[in-house]
Amino acid sequence: MALALYNSLTHQKEPFRPMRPDAVGIYACGPTVHDFAHIGNARMVVVFDLLVRVLRRAYKQVTYVRNITDVDDKIMDAAKRNGEGIAALTARTSAAFQQHMAALGAQAPDVQPRATEHIPEMIAMIQALIAKGHAYVTQNTVLFDVPFDPHYGQLSRQDRDGIVAGARVDVAAYKRDPTDFVLWKPSTPEQPGWDSPWGRGRPGWHIECSAMAEKYLGVTFDIHGGGQDLIFPHHENEIAQSTCAHDGAPLARTWVHNGFITVRGEKMAKSVGNVVSVSDLLAKHDGETIRLTLLSAHYRQGLDWTDEVIEQSKKALDRWYRAAGDAHAGAPDAQFLAALDDDLNTPQAIARLHGLADAALAGDAGAKAALKASAEVMGVLAKGGEAWFRGDAGGEGAEIEALIAQRAAAKKAKNFAEADRIRAVLDTRKIVLEDSANGTTWRRA
């Protein structure tokens, strides 16, 4: 079965056909690094990581680009609140983002451009838009002339009246139209800025991705996307800028967007106090558990984040690790791959992994190998079973081993009360002992 993806631009599932038969270009909008990533950010990263894994099974060359926005008003505000420099803030949060996403099993993109390193490309695109009549300069600010683009709104499918109504709050007096958006804006001496034909300033958010995508993937490429919250205005504005700068050439052929995450039925918001950070989750759960939870619902659907859902993922992984044992990966299961080819249908793929685990636990060696290989495509079962069940024991592991040795010595001395006491101590720490003729092994419950 060939890969089919739901295209947000056409609102239908379509067979995926890249521009070149052996190569794919994909761009995902990455983080604005003003704070640590939350699970909404992580869902996008994990979904696109899975998509890239699927693509790499079918195509010789896949170029995955995911940017970092390191110049933005949110960043300036956060740096001011924290009392730190912008460069220090973005360096710290960018490093944390890479670390946290790697812990979720997300492979690094092929290119990870930073906005501040691509100002010349942005200025060049803005100049092209001005030259073609799609942008204008006023008060050292450059704005995109939305009414001059007859196709504006094609992605979000919003009519002009609705867009205008939504834009009428605090509309700057220098705008020709309420829907016009900023391509370049002036910077004060204390704000980050670069020299430009319109004075010292900084780029608008939308132009950043248009310029970076073109540099690394060309005028038109195969797949673009991110979270559903980016459809409007960010991706709508990207399309407008890029197509108008290149005489109507499309920006991307397929648009992929993942759904929102709620927390126990509520929208995540700082005002509600329910924003779940990846760093906090990693302090409590293994990265594979978080990853599987993020993939437990179809990527286009909403995902309600609860402790119960995380626990279900942990139990599933425990079972799969026991079923796979020490098997070497074989070929991924055909039914599993067919589920992923069907618009990344992860619920169906996970159901197939459960079926393979059933067969493996019943003694089917082929199912063990297929389970291992299929799970690796999903980005889980990447550890050995012993490492999984013991977790990141660190110094605690040596302490547990010492207690097990003391228990063995007590048993040898027929001091069974002491041996039982040590086992009870380990039980309270949720350490499961498994005795055999070859000695005692341990794992976490």
C-alpha positions in Angstrom: 0.0 0.0 0.0 1.4 3.4 -1.0 1.4 6.3 1.5 -1.8 8.4 1.6 -2.0 11.7 3.6 -4.8 14.1 4.5 -4.0 17.3 2.7 -5.2 20.3 4.7 -5.2 22.4 1.6 -7.6 20.2 -0.3 -9.4 18.8 2.7 -9.1 15.3 1.5 -6.9 12.2 1.9 -4.7 11.8 -1.2 -2.0 9.4 -2.4 1.3 11.0 -1.7 3.3 11.6 -4.8 6.5 13.6 -4.4 7.8 16.0 -7.0 10.8 13.6 -7.6 10.4 9.9 -7.6 13.4 9.2 -5.2 13.4 12.3 -3.0 11.1 14.1 -0.6 11.4 17.6 1.0 9.5 18.3 4.2 9.4 21.4 6.4 7.8 21.6 9.8 7.5 24.8 11.8 9.6 24.4 14.9 9.6 26.1 18.3 9.8 29.7 19.3 12.3 29.3 22.0 11.0 31.6 24.7 10.4 28.8 27.2 10.6 25.1 27.6 8.5 22.9 25.3 5.1 21.6 26.4 3.3 18.5 25.2 1.5 20.4 22.5 4.9 21.3 21.0 6.1 17.7 21.5 3.1 16.2 19.7 4.0 18.0 16.5 7.6 16.9 16.8 6.7 13.3 17.4 4.1 13.2 14.6 6.5 14.6 12.1 9.3 12.3 13.3 7.0 9.4 12.6 6.1 10.7 9.2 9.8 11.1 8.3 10.5 7.5 9.5 7.7 6.3 7.2 9.0 8.3 4.3 12.5 7.1 4.7 11.3 3.5 4.3 10.0 4.4 0.8 12.4 7.0 -0.6 16.1 7.2 -1.0 16.5 10.8 0.0 14.3 12.6 2.6 15.3 16.1 3.6 13.6 17.2 6.8 13.8 20.8 7.8 12.5 22.1 11.2 13.3 25.7 12.1 14.0 27.5 15.3 12.5 30.9 15.8 15.0 32.8 17.9 13.8 36.4 17.3 10.3 37.2 18.4 8.5 39.5 20.7 7.7 36.6 23.1 11.4 36.0 23.4 12.2 39.6 24.1 9.4 39.7 26.8 10.7 36.5 28.4 14.3 37.7 28.5 13.2 40.9 30.2 11.1 39.0 32.8 14.0 36.7 33.5 16.6 39.4 33.6 18.8 37.6 31.0 20.1 38.4 27.6 18.2 37.2 24.6 21.1 35.2 23.3 21.5 33.5 26.6 17.8 32.7 26.8 17.5 31.2 23.3 20.7 29.2 23.8 19.4 27.7 27.0 15.9 27.0 25.7 17.1 25.6 22.4 19.5 23.2 24.1 16.7 22.0 26.4 14.4 21.6 23.4 16.9 19.3 21.6 17.5 17.3 24.8 13.8 16.8 25.5 12.8 15.9 22.0 15.7 13.4 21.8 14.4 11.8 25.0 11.1 11.3 23.2 12.9 9.3 20.5 12.7 12.1 17.9 15.5 12.0 15.5 17.2 15.3 14.7 16.1 17.0 11.5 18.5 17.1 8.6 18.5 20.9 8.7 17.6 23.0 11.7 17.9 26.7 10.6 17.7 29.5 13.1 15.9 32.6 12.1 18.6 35.0 13.2 21.0 33.3 10.7 18.8 33.9 7.7 18.0 37.7 7.8 19.5 38.3 4.3 17.2 35.7 2.8 14.2 37.3 4.5 15.2 40.8 3.3 15.6 39.5 -0.3 12.1 38.0 -0.3 10.6 41.2 1.2 12.3 43.2 -1.6 10.8 40.9 -4.2 7.3 41.3 -2.8 7.7 45.1 -2.8 9.0 45.1 -6.4 6.0 43.0 -7.5 3.5 45.2 -5.8 2.5 42.8 -3.0 4.0 44.8 -0.1 4.4 48.4 0.9 6.5 50.5 3.2 5.1 52.8 5.8 6.8 54.3 8.9 9.9 52.0 8.5 7.5 49.0 8.5 6.9 46.7 5.6 3.4 45.1 5.3 2.0 42.5 3.0 -0.9 43.8 0.9 -3.5 41.1 1.6 -6.3 42.4 -0.7 -3.8 42.3 -3.6 -3.6 38.5 -3.3 -6.9 37.1 -4.7 -6.1 33.6 -3.3 -5.6 34.6 0.3 -7.6 32.4 2.6 -7.3 29.2 0.5 -5.7 27.1 3.3 -7.9 28.2 6.2 -11.0 28.6 4.0 -11.9 31.8 5.8 -13.9 34.4 3.9 -12.7 37.9 3.8 -15.4 39.3 6.0 -14.5 36.9 8.8 -10.8 37.7 8.4 -11.4 41.4 8.5 -13.7 41.1 11.6 -11.0 39.1 13.4 -8.3 41.7 12.6 -10.1 44.8 13.7 -8.8 44.8 17.3 -6.0 47.4 17.7 -5.5 47.8 13.9 -2.5 50.0 13.3 -3.4 53.3 11.6 -0.7 52.9 9.0 -2.2 49.7 7.6 -4.0 50.1 4.3 -6.2 47.1 5.2 -7.0 45.6 8.6 -5.8 42.2 7.3 -2.3 43.3 6.1 0.5 41.7 8.1 4.0 42.7 9.0 7.0 41.6 7.0 9.5 43.9 8.7 9.3 46.2 11.7 11.6 48.7 13.3 13.6 48.0 16.4 14.4 50.3 19.2 18.1 50.5 20.3 17.6 48.0 23.1 15.8 45.5 20.8 17.5 43.0 18.5 17.7 44.4 15.0 19.5 44.3 11.6 20.2 46.9 9.0 17.8 46.8 6.1 16.7 49.1 3.2 13.9 50.2 5.6 16.1 51.0 8.5 17.2 49.0 11.5 14.6 46.4 12.4 13.7 42.8 12.6 11.5 40.4 10.5 7.9 39.4 11.1 7.3 35.9 12.2 5.7 34.6 9.0 8.5 35.7 6.6 11.0 33.7 8.5 9.7 30.3 7.6 9.0 31.3 4.0 12.6 32.4 3.5 14.2 29.4 5.3 12.0 26.8 3.6 12.9 28.2 0.2 16.6 28.2 1.0 16.8 24.5 2.0 13.9 23.0 -0.1 13.4 25.3 -3.0 10.5 27.4 -4.2 8.0 24.5 -4.1 8.5 21.3 -2.1 6.5 18.3 -1.0 5.2 18.6 2.6 4.7 21.5 5.0 3.0 21.5 8.3 2.8 21.8 12.0 0.0 22.1 14.6 -3.5 23.0 13.6 -3.1 26.3 15.4 -0.6 27.4 12.7 -3.1 27.1 9.8 -4.2 30.7 10.4 -2.6 33.1 10.3 0.9 31.6 10.1 0.6 29.1 7.3 -1.9 31.2 5.4 0.5 34.1 5.4 3.4 31.8 4.4 1.5 30.7 1.4 0.6 34.3 0.5 4.2 35.5 0.8 5.8 32.7 -1.0 3.4 32.3 -3.9 3.3 36.1 -4.5 7.1 36.3 -4.4 7.4 33.6 -7.0 4.7 34.5 -9.5 2.1 32.0 -8.2 4.3 29.0 -7.7 2.9 26.9 -4.9 4.8 26.8 -1.6 4.0 23.1 -0.7 2.0 20.4 -2.4 0.7 18.7 0.7 -0.1 20.3 4.1 -0.1 18.2 7.2 -1.5 19.4 10.6 -1.8 17.7 13.9 -4.6 18.2 16.3 -4.7 19.9 19.7 -4.0 18.4 23.2 -6.3 19.1 26.0 -5.6 18.3 29.7 -8.5 16.4 31.3 -10.9 18.0 28.8 -9.6 21.6 29.2 -7.6 23.6 26.7 -3.9 24.0 27.8 -3.4 27.6 29.0 -1.1 29.4 31.4 -4.1 31.3 32.7 -5.7 28.0 33.7 -2.4 26.6 35.1 -2.6 23.3 33.3 0.3 23.6 30.8 2.2 20.3 31.0 5.9 20.7 30.2 8.0 17.9 28.7 10.7 18.4 31.3 8.2 17.8 34.1 6.9 14.7 32.4 10.4 13.3 31.8 11.0 13.6 35.5 8.2 11.1 36.1 8.0 8.9 32.9 10.3 7.3 30.4 10.5 9.1 27.1 9.1 6.1 25.2 6.0 6.2 27.4 5.4 9.8 26.6 6.0 9.2 22.9 3.5 6.3 22.7 0.9 8.4 24.5 1.4 11.2 22.0 0.8 8.7 19.2 -2.1 6.9 20.9 -4.7 9.0 19.1 -4.8 9.7 15.4 -2.6 12.7 14.7 -5.4 14.8 13.2 -7.7 14.2 16.2 -7.6 15.8 19.6 -5.7 14.0 22.4 -6.9 14.4 26.0 -3.9 14.1 28.3 -4.6 12.3 31.5 -2.6 10.1 34.0 -4.7 7.2 32.9 -3.7 7.5 29.3 0.0 7.6 30.3 -0.4 4.5 32.5 -2.1 2.7 29.6 1.0 3.5 27.4 3.4 2.3 30.2 1.5 -1.0 30.5 1.5 -1.5 26.8 5.2 -1.0 26.6 5.8 -3.3 29.5 3.9 -6.0 27.7 5.6 -5.4 24.4 9.1 -5.5 25.9 8.2 -8.9 27.6 6.8 -10.2 24.3 9.8 -9.1 22.2 12.3 -10.4 24.7 15.8 -10.5 23.2 14.6 -11.0 19.7 16.5 -9.4 16.8 14.4 -7.2 14.6 13.1 -8.9 11.5 10.9 -7.3 8.8 8.2 -5.0 10.0 4.7 -6.5 9.9 2.8 -5.8 6.7 -0.5 -4.9 8.4 1.3 -2.6 10.7 3.0 -0.8 7.8 -0.4 -0.6 6.0 -1.9 1.2 9.0 0.9 3.8 9.0 0.6 4.2 5.2 -3.1 5.1 5.7 -2.5 8.7 6.9 -0.4 7.6 9.9 -3.2 5.6 11.5 -1.4 5.0 14.7 -4.4 3.6 16.7 -4.7 0.8 14.1 -0.9 0.4 14.1 -0.8 0.1 17.9 -3.7 -2.5 17.8 -1.6 -4.5 15.4 1.4 -4.3 17.8 -0.9 -5.7 20.5 -1.8 -8.6 18.2 1.9 -9.3 17.5 2.6 -9.3 21.2 -0.2 -11.8 21.8 1.4 -14.1 19.2 4.9 -13.6 20.6 3.8 -14.4 24.1 2.3 -17.6 22.8 5.7 -18.6 21.5 5.7 -17.4 17.9 9.3 -16.4 17.2 8.4 -14.7 13.9 5.9 -12.5 15.7 8.7 -11.5 18.2 11.0 -10.4 15.4 8.1 -8.6 13.6 7.0 -6.9 16.9 10.6 -5.6 17.5 11.0 -4.3 13.9 7.5 -2.8 13.7 7.9 -1.0 17.1 11.2 0.4 16.0 9.4 2.1 13.0 7.1 3.6 15.6 10.1 4.8 17.6 9.6 2.5 20.6 11.2 -0.7 22.0 14.5 1.0 21.3 16.0 -0.3 24.6 16.8 -3.7 25.8 14.2 -5.3 28.0 16.5 -5.3 31.0 17.2 -1.6 30.6 13.5 -0.8 30.2 12.4 -2.6 33.3 15.2 -1.4 35.4 14.8 2.2 34.2 17.6 4.8 34.7 18.7 3.2 38.0 22.0 5.1 38.3 23.5 4.9 41.8 20.3 3.2 43.0 21.1 0.2 40.8 24.2 -0.5 42.7 22.3 -0.2 46.0 19.7 -2.7 44.8 22.3 -5.1 43.6 23.9 -4.9 47.1 20.6 -5.7 48.8 20.1 -8.6 46.5 23.6 -9.9 47.4 22.8 -9.5 51.1 19.6 -11.4 50.6 21.4 -14.2 48.8 23.9 -14.4 51.6 21.1 -14.5 54.2 19.4 -17.4 52.3 22.7 -19.3 52.1 23.1 -18.9 55.9 19.4 -20.1 56.2 18.5 -16.7 57.8 15.2 -16.7 55.9 13.7 -13.9 58.1 16.5 -11.5 57.0 16.0 -12.6 53.4 12.3 -11.9 53.6 12.9 -8.6 55.3 15.2 -7.5 52.4 12.6 -8.6 49.9 10.0 -6.6 51.7 12.2 -3.5 51.6 12.6 -3.9 47.8 8.8 -4.5 47.5 8.1 -1.1 49.1 10.4 0.4 46.4 8.4 -1.4 43.7 11.4 -3.6 42.8 10.3 -7.0 41.6 12.8 -9.9 42.2 12.8 -13.0 39.9 14.7 -16.0 41.3 16.0 -18.7 39.1 18.7 -21.4 39.0 21.1 -18.8 37.6 20.5 -16.3 40.4 18.3 -13.3 41.1 17.4 -10.6 38.6 15.3 -7.5 39.3 13.1 -5.1 37.5 10.8 -2.2 38.4 7.1 -3.1 38.8 
